[in-house]
Amino acid sequence: MKDKFSSGERAFTGFSMPHWNELPEIDLYIDQVTSLVNRHLPDFATGPKGALTATMVNNYVKAKIIPSPVKKKYNRDTVAMLFVVVTLKPLFNIQEIGELIQATISEHDVNEAYDIYRNTLEQAFDRVQRNQVPIKRYTEDHTLNIVENVCAAIAYQTDAKYRLAERRQPESHSQSTAK
């Protein structure tokens, strides 16, 4: 059976986490935040409502992973953190996600930390899709080494899930035509 991924074809719909300067500068209501995140990260959806729901956001606020909204609105920093949370959810529990975010923003401004994470994750997805080993760029910054490892793990896990789903498709198709 020929593997369609051996040609480097993307296994998922695409990684489109926005750059920091593409995030809205105005504060957003919760439904606007969830819509924005779900539109950009469909491959991270955990159910029919998408990758992020209002209930999830409220739970992250209660767990102190993200700051509370001000007048029911979330600022750009919080929106960026939610993009990161959604991409980390498949691998880490909520306490670990909070720890990773805090470690990164304690050493870098939120905008810088977000773009480093976003760019590193995009490069990891690109390299995994081309069957290349992710590159280690940071050697002396322990936190950025963690970010690289996390991004590589997310990319590998996502790729593996889609490859497994693709393998199941022909089986489902052949079973339904045999009936």
Secondary structure, 3 states (H helix, E strand, C coil): CCCHHHHCCCCCCCCCCCCHHHCCCCCEEHHHHHHHHHHHCHHHCCCCCCCCCHHHHHHHHHCCCCCCCECCEECHHHHHHHHHHHHHCCCCCHHHHHHHHHHHHCCCCHHHHHHHHHHHHHHHHHHHHCCCCCCCCCCCCHHHHHHHHHHHHHHHHHHHHHHHHHHHHHHHHHHHHHC
